Each structure stands twice: as structure tokens, then as C-alpha cells.
Amino acid sequence: MPITQSAKKAVRGSLRKKAFNDQRKKVMKEIIKKIEKIAKTNKAEATKMLSGAFQAIDKSAQKGVIKKNNAARKKSRLAKLVK
């Protein structure tokens, strides 16, 4: 447990950041799963949803939730799946 005042404050900040990061990661994963499911039946619909997925992935990478190469790999695999 943190003892000093600054350590307590750091814990509060890290919990707040974790909540934002978890939400961003959840949104990204949900849209990826949705596209993967739709791509099996309707490629045209999946293509329309692709830009939203790219936006969520890029935002996660920009904010440091995932690394940039991880983001590039996810986008590449989604594009290949929809193609």
C-alpha cells in the first residue's frame, strides 16, 4: 500500500488511466470481432465498417494502449480479411 501522499495520488491517477485504457481496448476489440463475424457472410458491409475499426485501432495506438506495430498488424489483417 502507498504510504506517502504522492504515492496515493499516483495510484488514483493510474486507476483513472487504466479505466480509460480498458474502455478504449474494449471498443477496439468489439469492433474487430464484429467485422470478423460479418466478413464471413457480407464482405461489402464489413468494408463499410473498416474505417471505424481503423479509427479505433489508431486511437488506441496513439494513446499508448497498444504499440504501433501491433496496430499496423491488426489493420493489415482486417484489411486482408475483408478483401
N, C-alpha and C positions, 0 to 999 in steps of 0.2 A: 504494500500500500504506500502511496506517496505521503511524504511527511511534510515537506516544505510547501509553502503557498504556491510557488511557481510550478512545482510538480503537479499539484492538484489542478491548477489551471491548465496545464498541458494535457492532462488526462481528459478534462472536459472538452478541450479543443479537438483532441484526437477522436473522441467518441462522435462529435459532431461531424467531422470529416469522414469518418467511417460510415455514418448514416448516408451521407451524400454519395459516397463512392459505391456503397451497396445498392442504392437506388439506381444509379447510372448503369451499373453492371447488370442489374436485373432487367432493366428496359432493353439493354442491348441483347441479352440472351433471349428474351421473349420474342423480339422481332426476328432474330436469326432463326429460332425454332419455327416461327410462323411461316417464314419464307421457305424453309426446308420442307415443311409439310405441304404447302401449296404448290411448290415446284414439281412435286410428283404428279399432280393432276393438271395444273393450269400454269404453263410457263409464262404466258402473257401477263397474268395477274401478278405473278412473282416478280417479273421485270419491273412493274409499276412500283412495287413495294421496295425495290432495291435501293433507291435513293434515300429513303427513310432509314434503312439499315446502315447504309454508308455513313449517314449523318450521325447516328447513334454511336457507331464504332469510332469515327473520327473524334467525336466529342470525348469519348472515354479515353482515347489515346492522348488527346490534348491535355486533359486534366490529370493524367498520370495513373488512371485506374488500370490500364493495360499499356504495354510497351508498344512503340510504333511499329516494330516488325510483326508483332502479334496482330495488330490492327490490319496491317497490309496483308498478312496471311489470311485472316478472316474474310476480308473483302475479296481477295482473289478467289478463294474457294466458293464464296457465294456467287460471284460472277460466273464462274465455271459451271456451277450447279444450274443456274438459270439459263445459261446459253443453250 
